[in-house]
Amino acid sequence: MSYMEATLRPQPRLDIKWLKTILETLFHSQDTLINTWNNLITDGELTGYFSVGLLNSAGVTAKQGEFGKYYCGQRVLTCTCCDGICGPHSGCNCQPCQKLDAEESTQNVPKEESIPNMDVLLEKWAWEPQPNLDQLLQGIFSLNHEQKQLCSEAANSTLSLTRLHYRLTILKRYFIALNRIPHTVQYEHTLVSTNTAVDGKPLNKLQAKNQPLDPTAGLARVGSRAALNFSFAFLRRAWRMGEDVDLCNELLNESLDAMRMLPPATLFERNDVSPVWLEVVERSSKFLRQVVNGDVTSGRQYCNVPIEDQHTSLNLLLEFALQKGTLSSTLDMVLLLLSLWDKRAHINDNRSPMEDASAPLLPFIRRFAEIEPEKSVSSNKNENEDGSCSTKVFLDLLELPEDDTYEVDLRQAAVCIMAHLDRLAAPHIPPLSFNKSSHFYNGQRVFGWGWFYRLVGTGPQNCEALSELTVKQIRCSERGILILTCAGKVYYMYYTSETQCPQVIEALKEKEVVKIAAYTEGKHFMALTANSEVYSWGNGDGGRLGHGDTSFKDEPTLIQALEGKDIVDIECGATYSAAISANGHLYTWGRGNYGRLGHGTFDDCLVPTVVTALTGQHIVKVACGSGDAHTLCVNASGKVYSWGDGDYGKLGRGGSEGSKVPRLIEKLQNVEIKEVYCGVQFTVAISKEGKLYSWGKGEGWRLGHSTEEHVRVPELVEALQDKNVVSVCLGTAHVLALTDDGEVYGWGKNENRQICDSSELYIHTPRLIEPLKGQKIVGISCGPTQSFAWTDINSFKPKTSLPFVIDLNEHTFRYIDQLLESVIANNTPSTQDRECLAVAALNLLQLQLHSIVTNQVDPIKIGLPPSSKLLANLKVQAVHLASASNVLPMVQAAAQAVLQTGWSVLLPTANGRAGALSSLLMNADLEPKMCHSGHRFMIDLLVWSLMADGGLETALNEALVADISELANADINFEQSSTHVSIPLLYLIRQLIRNSSTVTLKQLNSMSKSPQKLSPSPSLELLQRFQRLLIGKIYSENTDSRDAAETLLAKYLMYFTYHATIILDSAYEVALQGSRHFYWVLQVLRKDVIGILLPELIVSLILLERDLPNFLTVMNWLAVFNDLLR
């Protein structure tokens, strides 16, 4: 059997994987092509003579038995009767195998009648009468058939046709996935308006007035106002009269000394600060600003404030900003310093606030320089990115005088403050790329290690298929893992799955699940929904599912007995289950031996039943155990109760006797416990302070103590006593512990290297898992011999409020706008000061926009509605600095980063972005402009944003619905809809092809750029996406839009081949100039439409011609490529 006779069995669980495949590498790397083909076989999607079985929908290989039935050997996938029966004789009762049986029955079509061999006919005619005319015709037909077979076999044996077949099959698989999942998160990027609260946002005046004030605070407010009014009046009178100068100076200096004794940002958490103190700061700041600006009056007379007092007042103002700790207050001070400097530099007025534009600000600058940046939320950020940043260079070269009385130039002081703000913000700014949307890049990593199919003892490995789900919770069972995503969806994956492709639990797809439960040795599962419904499924022995019987449940089934109980927590043991209601009642059901249910008997319980022995206790946590079961619970006061089997002292009461009812663990009475865990013959508890206690069976070092001795009362795990443990998970004989700083420690059995990649059979005491160090782990889970850990949902997600760094309010954006306006309006030659101010302001703006986008903050709520003048100003200034030709490279790069990060805020509608792109493409002088990097950046940005926003898919769907002939002839004056994206698709595609052609021709004739730096632009990526979507529409089963798509494809082929021919003609002329030019041409074409789009387009057309009857009858598509091939 030939590979040509292999059968493609596309499995939906692998569709997302295929949409991430980089198809262009199939044409540039033979190794990639072969590996991708082999992956098809490994994943069970390509079957033939080489297959040992078929992969079922659970990812497990199923073989065909003696009677044609498939069996996977998993036995307990769906029912207990499979134990010992699942095999070649009777097949398998599991749904994945039954689906294979159904698929096999539909494919058993009768074979075509075979054509007789010519040798057989000649042998027959040699001994029989001479053949008649029909027999002769049959002989000719047989000869023709044999010749065709020989030609086909000869052709199929060639390397080129083998590779073509590989590519055709892979592209077919890709288009099947594309039609199943037409809109992927990789291409969607929308800003969701939510009611996200902004941390640290000050209360408005109305809210402040309505808040009740206790009498003591009211008295303090009256006193503070009186004191301030007296102080201000005294200073005004003294300055006006010229009296008590020393006393005024002493008063201000004592205030300044007191402020400098405070650490920075003491007022940042406004909710924790007395409103009286906040009012004092605001009133004082207002008065001091008048002093600094020279606007102090007493009655109608001007007060001549001494220069020393003005300097002290300015320092006090800066200290107040330092105590507030907000970005807006600091930017306000920067603008004040620039204003004072500008006023003195340009206005000769005897009321000027300073004799010169300087002041003794060194103590403040030193205090500001001592502020350390918070730890980066972007662990993957390249530390060398900012190595040559202008603000960093400024700070590195800055030398401050030792004398604190030295007067610093006010503009230089403002630049220094901005440079330090940029330093504090730098760790929180993520790396950007046109290739990935920062909004949807979740940054989560899920690691798995231990025993898996074809993976043993390699240390923590990134499980990409799990990372893509944005994991919230993982619970391990005997044979696989149950996964809860942040979207409330539940998935399941077997340890023995040959591919990492979790299966969604279909019955829960429409439910919002908030918690899942399973046990390491268990065969059943539970799920809790947002409306307090509890579902269970799996093995029902002993009534553990809670449905009143012992039957197996294939699908999640609602536990009727818990309806209306307002359940808030669920847990599974090996053979029983538990749930906690909002009013603190504990329910248990399932196997009752050893008294594990706490009902005072050893009987099984088929429905959830309240543990009456705990009446009066408000239970908040419960832990269920293994087959030799014991159970623990924690009440609201942190007291721990235990019951069930008492072997090895695992109940924690000093002996081995069991109990049928809950009893208090006296050893923990003086410790407030917040979490408990039941393992196999041992127990673990975490205190409120993060201390870890363990007791029970010590064999295999599972307790984390220094010996293997059994421990019959709770004992502190000394190796972790200096750590704050926040979570623990238990395997069959190993334990993982997670600390508050994201470190993971493990101990116990390491036979399958489920703790660390070491040959040690046991890890005696808690050991840090080094490969996870620095990964900021937030969750852990243990299987029987497996371990899992995962990071936060978004490693690049900043907070909505950070001291000196993030301050999402209108004032912040207004101050940044004023800074940028001052930089742009200044027509003096570029200086280091201007560059530092511009770069720092743009970086701060980028971080604010990044926080808005990633936290899904509604811009309207922070004063940035789409129609606001402030937003328009910010957009205009960012676009100017990003695209103008006379902008310094670092400033331009910072402005481009702003647009890449915040385009969804600055250009919130797809129509607006499409219109801006069209205006760029319509310029008559486009070709010379395309040589300018800023212009190319704006086109790339708008193209990228349209792809990310799903605008391309929408435009294509609209084009297929509309009259194609009218759309093709539509000019650029298109009508934009207010309700959906309206992009002039054909015009846009035609112009993008022309732009790409222009850039390529320019590169071919200029060899100044290094070949290694050439990379595909977003315009090419959009064309590639359009090409794939269009071919996918033709290849889909929807015949209604196929004719329209073929007409659109014909137009696209005409545009494409015209410009491709021009490029190849020019490339040929350049390549003839020498070997160096030939190499350069190859490098340019590899990253152009010729290298990226053309090979994929031709193979896709062959695929359509082969698989679709009457494909593209409106034109001879082969003839379109004649000029290209000549």
BAVO-60625 format. One line per 5 residues: their letters; for each residue x, z, y of C-alpha. Coordinates in steps of 0.25 Angstrom, whole numbers. Layout:
% BAVO-60625
A> X,Z,Y  ...
% end
This chain:
% BAVO-60625
MSYME> 0,0,0  5,-4,14  5,5,26  -4,-5,32  -15,0,23
ATLRP> -14,14,28  -27,20,33  -27,27,47  -36,40,47  -36,44,61
QPRLD> -39,59,62  -46,65,74  -38,77,74  -25,69,77  -31,61,89
IKWLK> -25,69,100  -11,68,93  -12,53,93  -17,52,108  -3,59,111
TILET> 5,49,104  14,41,113  11,27,108  22,20,115  33,26,107
LFHSQ> 27,19,95  33,6,101  46,12,105  50,21,94  49,17,79
DTLIN> 52,31,75  40,36,83  31,24,77  35,28,63  33,43,66
TWNNL> 19,41,72  15,33,59  20,44,50  12,54,58  0,46,55
ITDGE> 3,47,40  7,62,42  -6,65,49  -14,59,38  -20,48,48
LTGYF> -13,37,40  -16,36,25  -12,27,14  -3,26,2  7,36,8
SVGLL> -4,47,10  -4,59,0  -18,62,5  -27,62,18  -26,72,29
NSAGV> -40,78,31  -45,82,45  -39,96,43  -25,90,43  -23,93,28
TAKQG> -19,83,17  -31,80,7  -28,73,-6  -38,65,-13  -42,71,-26
EFGKY> -46,65,-40  -60,62,-36  -57,56,-22  -59,69,-15  -49,75,-5
YCGQR> -44,89,-5  -34,96,4  -31,108,-4  -34,118,7  -45,124,-2
VLTCT> -52,133,9  -54,123,20  -69,124,19  -74,133,8  -69,143,-2
CCDGI> -73,134,-14  -61,125,-11  -52,136,-16  -46,130,-29  -55,118,-29
CGPHS> -50,110,-17  -41,99,-25  -41,85,-31  -53,88,-41  -64,92,-31
GCNCQ> -58,88,-18  -60,98,-6  -72,103,1  -66,104,15  -71,96,26
PCQKL> -58,89,29  -57,84,15  -72,80,14  -70,72,26  -59,64,19
DAEES> -68,62,7  -79,56,16  -68,47,23  -64,42,9  -78,39,5
TQNVP> -80,30,17  -67,23,16  -70,19,1  -74,5,4  -74,-6,-7
KEESI> -61,-14,-7  -61,-29,-4  -61,-38,-15  -47,-41,-19  -41,-56,-18
PNMDV> -35,-61,-31  -20,-63,-32  -16,-78,-33  -7,-75,-45  -19,-70,-52
LLEKW> -27,-83,-48  -16,-92,-53  -15,-85,-66  -30,-86,-68  -30,-101,-64
AWEPQ> -19,-104,-74  -27,-101,-86  -41,-104,-81  -48,-117,-76  -43,-123,-63
PNLDQ> -48,-115,-50  -59,-120,-43  -60,-122,-27  -64,-108,-25  -54,-102,-34
LLQGI> -43,-110,-27  -48,-105,-13  -47,-91,-19  -33,-94,-23  -29,-99,-9
FSLNH> -36,-86,-3  -28,-78,-12  -15,-85,-8  -18,-83,6  -21,-68,4
EQKQL> -8,-66,-3  0,-73,8  -7,-64,18  -3,-52,10  11,-56,9
CSEAA> 12,-59,24  5,-46,27  15,-38,18  27,-45,24  22,-42,38
NSTLS> 19,-28,35  33,-25,30  39,-29,43  43,-17,52  37,-23,64
LTRLH> 23,-24,58  24,-10,52  27,-4,65  16,-12,71  6,-7,60
YRLTI> 11,7,64  8,5,78  -5,-1,76  -9,11,67  -4,21,77
LKRYF> -11,14,89  -24,14,81  -23,29,78  -21,31,93  -33,23,98
IALNR> -41,30,88  -37,44,94  -39,38,108  -53,34,105  -56,47,99
IPHTV> -50,55,111  -51,46,123  -49,57,133  -37,66,130  -32,77,139
QYEHT> -19,70,140  -26,60,150  -36,70,156  -33,78,168  -45,84,177
LVSTN> -45,96,185  -56,105,181  -63,113,191  -65,127,187  -67,140,193
TAVDG> -53,145,190  -50,157,198  -37,156,206  -28,168,204  -26,176,216
KPLNK> -35,169,225  -39,178,237  -53,183,239  -60,176,250  -65,184,262
LQAKN> -79,186,258  -75,191,244  -65,201,251  -76,206,260  -86,208,249
QPLDP> -76,216,240  -79,231,241  -68,240,247  -67,254,244  -67,264,255
TAGLA> -52,267,254  -48,253,255  -58,251,267  -51,263,274  -37,257,271
RVGSR> -42,243,276  -46,250,289  -33,257,291  -25,245,288  -32,237,298
AALNF> -30,248,308  -16,249,305  -13,234,306  -21,232,319  -13,244,325
SFAFL> 0,238,320  -3,224,325  -8,229,339  5,237,340  14,226,337
RRAWR> 7,216,347  7,227,358  22,230,355  26,215,355  18,212,367
MGEDV> 23,224,375  38,222,370  37,237,365  40,244,352  48,232,347
DLCNE> 56,241,337  43,247,332  37,234,330  49,229,323  50,241,314
LLNES> 35,240,310  37,226,306  50,228,298  44,240,291  33,232,286
LDAMR> 42,221,282  51,231,274  39,236,267  34,222,263  48,219,258
MLPPA> 47,231,248  36,224,241  38,214,230  32,200,232  18,196,229
TLFER> 12,210,230  -1,204,236  -2,192,226  -12,199,217  -23,201,229
NDVSP> -33,208,220  -23,219,217  -20,221,232  -28,230,241  -36,222,251
VWLEV> -32,231,262  -17,227,260  -21,212,259  -28,213,272  -16,220,278
VERSS> -7,209,274  -16,198,279  -18,205,293  -3,208,294  0,193,290
KFLRQ> -9,188,301  -3,196,312  12,193,307  9,178,307  5,180,322
VVNGD> 18,187,325  26,177,318  19,165,325  20,172,338  5,173,340
VTSGR> 4,188,342  -4,192,354  -8,205,360  -21,203,368  -18,190,376
QYCNV> -3,192,377  7,186,368  16,196,360  31,192,360  35,197,346
PIEDQ> 50,199,344  57,189,335  61,201,325  46,205,324  42,190,321
HTSLN> 53,189,310  48,202,304  34,197,305  38,184,298  44,192,287
LLLEF> 32,201,285  23,188,284  32,183,273  32,196,266  17,196,266
ALQKG> 17,182,260  27,187,250  18,199,246  6,190,245  13,181,235
TLSST> 4,169,237  9,155,238  0,153,250  5,165,258  19,160,256
LDMVL> 17,146,260  10,151,272  23,158,276  31,146,273  22,138,283
LLLSL> 23,149,293  39,148,292  38,133,294  29,134,306  37,145,313
WDKRA> 50,136,311  43,124,316  37,131,328  51,136,332  57,122,329
HINDN> 48,114,337  41,123,348  49,129,359  39,141,363  43,154,369
RSPME> 32,160,360  39,154,347  39,165,336  54,164,333  67,162,341
DASAP> 71,152,331  65,148,317  71,158,309  68,173,304  75,183,295
LLPFI> 67,179,282  79,181,272  73,194,266  60,187,263  67,175,257
RRFAE> 75,183,248  62,191,243  55,177,241  67,172,233  67,184,224
IEPEK> 53,181,219  55,176,204  46,164,199  36,167,188  39,162,175
SVSSN> 36,148,173  23,144,167  30,130,163  39,134,152  42,119,149
KNENE> 46,116,164  60,109,165  68,119,172  77,108,178  65,102,185
DGSCS> 67,110,198  82,110,197  84,101,209  71,105,217  73,106,232
TKVFL> 68,120,233  77,125,222  89,118,228  85,124,242  85,138,236
DLLEL> 98,136,228  105,132,240  99,143,249  108,154,253  102,166,261
PEDDT> 110,174,270  112,189,266  108,194,280  93,197,280  92,196,295
YEVDL> 97,181,295  86,172,301  81,161,291  76,148,297  61,148,295
RQAAV> 60,134,289  71,137,279  64,150,275  51,142,273  58,132,264
CIMAH> 65,144,256  51,150,254  45,137,249  58,135,240  55,149,233
LDRLA> 40,146,232  45,133,224  54,141,216  43,151,212  33,139,209
APHIP> 43,131,201  41,138,187  26,135,188  26,120,191  25,112,177
PLSFN> 32,100,174  24,87,177  23,74,171  14,62,172  14,62,157
KSSHF> 6,75,156  -5,81,164  -1,95,169  -16,99,169  -18,97,154
YNGQR> -4,100,149  -7,113,143  7,117,139  2,125,127  11,126,115
VFGWG> 6,130,101  17,134,91  16,135,76  26,140,66  27,145,52
WFYRL> 20,137,40  13,124,43  12,111,36  26,105,36  31,115,46
VGTGP> 38,128,41  48,136,48  51,128,61  47,138,71  36,137,82
QNCEA> 32,123,83  23,117,94  9,113,88  5,102,97  -8,100,91
LSELT> -12,115,94  -6,115,108  -15,103,112  -27,112,109  -23,122,119
VKQIR> -24,134,110  -31,147,113  -30,154,100  -25,151,86  -30,159,74
CSERG> -23,157,60  -30,157,47  -25,155,32  -24,140,33  -25,136,47
ILILT> -26,139,62  -39,140,70  -36,136,85  -44,139,97  -41,131,110
CAGKV> -43,135,124  -55,125,125  -62,134,114  -60,124,103  -56,128,89
YYMYY> -47,120,79  -41,123,65  -28,118,59  -23,120,45  -8,125,43
TSETQ> -7,114,33  -12,103,42  -2,92,42  -4,89,56  -7,98,68
CPQVI> -21,94,71  -31,106,73  -45,102,69  -56,107,79  -67,115,73
EALKE> -79,106,76  -90,116,75  -84,124,87  -81,112,96  -93,115,104
KEVVK> -90,130,105  -81,137,115  -73,146,105  -65,158,112  -59,164,100
IAAYT> -56,160,85  -52,169,73  -45,167,60  -36,176,51  -22,172,45
EGKHF> -27,174,31  -42,170,34  -50,158,30  -61,159,41  -62,158,56
MALTA> -70,162,68  -73,157,82  -79,164,94  -85,156,105  -87,158,120
NSEVY> -101,162,118  -98,173,107  -102,165,95  -93,167,82  -91,156,72
SWGNG> -84,157,59  -80,148,48  -71,146,35  -71,155,23  -83,164,22
DGGRL> -79,174,11  -84,188,13  -93,184,24  -81,183,34  -88,171,42
GHGDT> -100,181,45  -111,171,42  -117,180,31  -111,173,19  -98,170,13
SFKDE> -99,154,14  -88,146,20  -90,139,33  -84,126,36  -88,126,51
PTLIQ> -88,137,61  -102,144,60  -108,154,70  -109,168,65  -123,172,67
ALEGK> -121,187,66  -112,187,78  -122,180,88  -125,188,100  -114,198,97
DIVDI> -105,193,109  -93,192,100  -80,192,108  -69,192,97  -68,188,82
ECGAT> -57,190,71  -55,185,57  -49,192,46  -45,186,33  -59,188,26
YSAAI> -67,194,37  -70,193,52  -73,201,65  -79,200,78  -80,208,91
SANGH> -92,208,101  -92,210,116  -97,224,114  -86,228,105  -93,227,91
LYTWG> -84,223,79  -90,214,69  -84,211,55  -88,203,43  -82,197,30
RGNYG> -74,203,19  -76,218,19  -66,223,8  -56,234,13  -67,238,23
RLGHG> -61,228,33  -74,225,40  -76,240,45  -90,241,40  -87,253,31
TFDDC> -88,244,18  -80,234,10  -91,224,10  -91,210,15  -99,207,27
LVPTV> -105,193,29  -109,195,44  -103,201,56  -106,216,56  -102,227,66
VTALT> -92,237,63  -100,249,65  -89,259,64  -84,254,77  -97,257,84
GQHIV> -93,262,98  -80,255,99  -78,243,107  -70,233,99  -61,223,106
KVACG> -52,218,95  -52,216,80  -42,212,69  -45,207,55  -36,207,43
SGDAH> -32,200,31  -37,201,16  -33,215,15  -40,217,27  -40,227,38
TLCVN> -47,226,52  -43,232,66  -50,233,79  -48,238,93  -58,244,103
ASGKV> -58,243,118  -49,255,119  -38,249,111  -41,258,98  -39,252,85
YSWGD> -47,253,72  -44,248,58  -51,247,45  -50,239,32  -38,239,22
GDYGK> -28,250,25  -16,245,16  -2,247,22  -8,255,33  -13,243,41
LGRGG> -25,251,46  -15,259,54  -20,273,51  -8,277,43  -13,275,29
SEGSK> -17,264,19  -32,268,18  -42,257,22  -55,259,30  -68,253,30
VPRLI> -71,256,44  -63,256,57  -54,267,60  -45,270,72  -30,268,71
EKLQN> -26,281,77  -11,277,79  -16,267,90  -25,277,97  -15,278,109
VEIKE> -12,263,109  -22,253,116  -23,242,106  -27,228,111  -25,219,98
VYCGV> -25,221,83  -21,212,72  -23,213,57  -13,206,48  -11,206,33
QFTVA> -9,221,30  -5,224,44  -10,226,58  -5,224,72  -10,229,85
ISKEG> -6,227,100  -8,237,111  -12,235,125  2,236,129  7,225,120
KLYSW> 13,234,109  12,230,95  8,239,83  8,235,68  5,242,55
GKGEG> 2,239,41  10,232,30  24,230,34  29,221,23  35,208,29
WRLGH> 38,214,42  24,211,47  23,223,56  35,220,65  41,234,62
STEEH> 56,236,58  52,238,43  42,233,33  36,246,31  21,247,31
VRVPE> 16,254,44  3,262,43  0,265,57  2,256,70  17,255,74
LVEAL> 23,248,86  31,236,84  43,240,91  50,226,91  39,222,101
QDKNV> 37,235,109  43,229,121  34,217,121  20,216,125  13,210,113
VSVCL> 0,202,117  -4,196,103  -1,196,88  -4,187,77  -3,190,62
GTAHV> 1,181,51  0,185,36  14,192,37  19,188,51  16,192,65
LALTD> 17,186,79  16,194,92  15,188,106  20,195,118  15,194,133
DGEVY> 27,186,137  23,175,126  34,179,116  30,179,101  36,188,91
GWGKN> 35,187,76  38,195,63  34,196,49  35,186,38  42,173,42
ENRQI> 42,166,28  36,153,35  44,156,48  31,159,54  38,169,64
CDSSE> 51,162,67  60,150,61  69,160,53  72,161,39  69,176,39
LYIHT> 57,179,30  53,190,38  54,194,53  55,209,53  52,212,68
PRLIE> 45,204,79  54,192,83  53,184,95  49,169,91  60,162,99
PLKGQ> 54,148,99  42,153,106  50,160,117  46,156,131  33,149,126
KIVGI> 24,159,132  16,161,119  1,166,122  -4,165,108  0,167,93
SCGPT> -6,166,79  -1,168,65  -6,161,52  -2,165,38  12,159,40
QSFAW> 11,152,53  12,156,68  7,150,81  9,153,95  4,146,108
TDINS> 7,146,123  -2,146,134  -12,135,136  -5,130,149  10,133,150
FKPKT> 10,126,164  -3,133,169  1,141,181  -8,152,187  -17,150,199
SLPFV> -9,161,207  5,164,206  13,172,217  20,162,227  17,151,218
IDLNE> 2,147,215  -9,150,225  -21,142,224  -28,142,237  -30,133,249
HTFRY> -20,140,257  -9,137,247  -12,122,247  -14,122,263  0,128,265
IDQLL> 6,118,255  -1,107,262  5,112,275  19,112,270  18,98,264
ESVIA> 12,93,277  24,99,285  34,92,276  27,79,276  25,80,291
NNTPS> 39,83,294  46,69,297  60,75,298  70,71,288  69,77,274
TQDRE> 76,91,273  78,101,262  68,110,269  57,99,269  60,96,254
CLAVA> 59,110,250  46,113,257  40,100,251  44,102,237  40,117,237
ALNLL> 27,114,243  24,103,233  28,111,221  19,123,226  8,113,227
QLQLH> 10,107,214  10,121,208  -4,124,215  -10,111,210  -4,114,196
SIVTN> -11,127,195  -24,121,200  -24,110,189  -19,119,178  -29,130,181
QVDPI> -40,121,184  -43,127,197  -53,120,206  -46,115,218  -59,117,226
KIGLP> -58,132,224  -44,133,231  -48,124,243  -44,110,237  -57,102,236
PSSKL> -55,87,234  -59,84,248  -50,95,255  -41,90,266  -30,100,260
LANLK> -30,93,246  -30,80,253  -18,84,261  -10,89,249  -13,76,241
VQAVH> -8,67,253  4,75,255  8,76,240  5,61,238  14,58,250
LASAS> 25,66,246  24,61,231  24,46,235  30,44,248  44,37,248
NVLPM> 51,46,258  49,59,251  60,67,245  61,66,230  59,81,227
VQAAA> 47,81,236  41,69,230  43,74,216  36,87,220  24,80,227
QAVLQ> 23,71,214  22,84,206  11,89,215  3,76,212  6,76,197
TGWSV> 1,91,196  -11,91,206  -17,77,206  -30,82,200  -31,91,212
LLPTA> -25,82,223  -33,70,217  -44,76,210  -52,64,207  -48,52,198
NGRAG> -55,42,208  -45,47,219  -33,45,210  -38,31,205  -40,28,220
ALSSL> -27,32,224  -20,25,212  -28,12,216  -23,13,230  -9,14,226
LMNAD> -10,2,216  -17,-6,227  -5,-6,237  0,-20,240  14,-15,240
LEPKM> 13,-9,227  26,-15,221  36,-9,230  29,4,230  29,5,215
CHSGH> 44,7,217  42,20,224  42,32,215  31,39,224  21,28,223
RFMID> 23,27,208  21,42,207  8,41,214  3,30,205  8,37,192
LLVWS> 2,50,197  -12,44,199  -11,36,186  -8,48,179  -19,56,185
LMADG> -29,46,181  -24,46,167  -25,61,167  -39,62,173  -45,53,162
GLETA> -47,42,173  -42,31,164  -51,34,153  -63,34,162  -59,22,169
LNEAL> -57,14,156  -71,19,151  -77,14,164  -70,1,163  -76,-1,149
VADIS> -90,2,153  -89,-6,166  -90,-21,167  -76,-25,163  -76,-38,171
ELANA> -80,-31,184  -70,-20,182  -59,-30,180  -62,-37,193  -64,-25,201
DINFE> -55,-24,213  -49,-11,218  -61,-7,226  -67,1,215  -78,11,218
QSSTH> -75,25,214  -85,34,207  -87,48,211  -90,53,198  -80,47,189
VSIPL> -66,40,189  -67,25,193  -54,18,192  -52,3,193  -46,2,179
LYLIR> -41,-12,178  -36,-12,192  -28,1,190  -23,-4,176  -19,-18,182
QLIRN> -11,-11,194  -5,-1,185  1,-12,176  6,-19,189  12,-6,194
SSTVT> 19,-4,181  24,-18,181  29,-16,195  37,-4,191  43,-10,179
LKQLN> 47,-23,186  54,-14,196  61,-6,186  66,-18,178  73,-23,191
SMSKS> 79,-10,195  88,-3,185  91,9,194  82,19,186  87,25,173
PQKLS> 80,20,161  78,34,156  70,38,167  59,27,165  46,32,160
PSPSL> 32,27,159  23,29,172  9,35,172  4,21,175  10,16,162
ELLQR> 3,28,155  -10,25,161  -9,10,157  -5,15,143  -17,24,143
FQRLL> -26,13,148  -21,4,137  -23,14,126  -37,18,131  -42,3,132
IGKIY> -37,-1,118  -43,12,113  -56,8,119  -55,-6,111  -51,1,98
SENTD> -62,11,99  -75,11,91  -83,9,104  -86,-6,104  -94,-5,117
SRDAA> -82,-4,126  -73,-13,117  -76,-26,124  -74,-20,138  -61,-14,133
ETLLA> -56,-27,128  -59,-34,141  -51,-23,148  -40,-24,138  -39,-39,141
KYLMY> -38,-37,156  -27,-26,153  -19,-36,144  -19,-46,155  -14,-36,166
FTYHA> -4,-30,156  3,-43,150  4,-49,164  13,-38,169  20,-36,156
TIILD> 24,-50,156  30,-48,171  37,-36,166  43,-43,154  48,-55,162
SAYEV> 55,-46,172  61,-38,161  66,-50,154  73,-55,167  80,-41,169
ALQGS> 84,-40,154  92,-53,155  101,-47,165  109,-39,155  109,-28,144
RHFYW> 107,-17,154  95,-24,160  90,-26,147  90,-11,143  84,-8,157
VLQVL> 72,-17,154  70,-11,140  69,3,147  60,-1,158  50,-9,149
RKDVI> 50,3,139  43,11,149  34,0,155  21,-7,151  30,-16,141
GILLP> 35,-4,133  23,6,134  11,-3,135  14,-16,129  18,-12,114
ELIVS> 6,-3,113  -4,-13,119  1,-24,109  0,-15,97  -14,-10,102
LILLE> -19,-25,103  -14,-28,89  -22,-15,84  -35,-20,91  -33,-34,86
RDLPN> -31,-29,72  -43,-18,72  -53,-24,81  -61,-37,78  -62,-47,90
FLTVM> -53,-39,98  -51,-44,112  -58,-58,110  -58,-60,125  -44,-64,125
NWLAV> -32,-67,116  -24,-55,119  -11,-60,112  -11,-72,122  -10,-62,133
FNDLL> 4,-57,128  9,-72,128  16,-71,141  22,-57,138  28,-62,125
R> 33,-76,130
% end
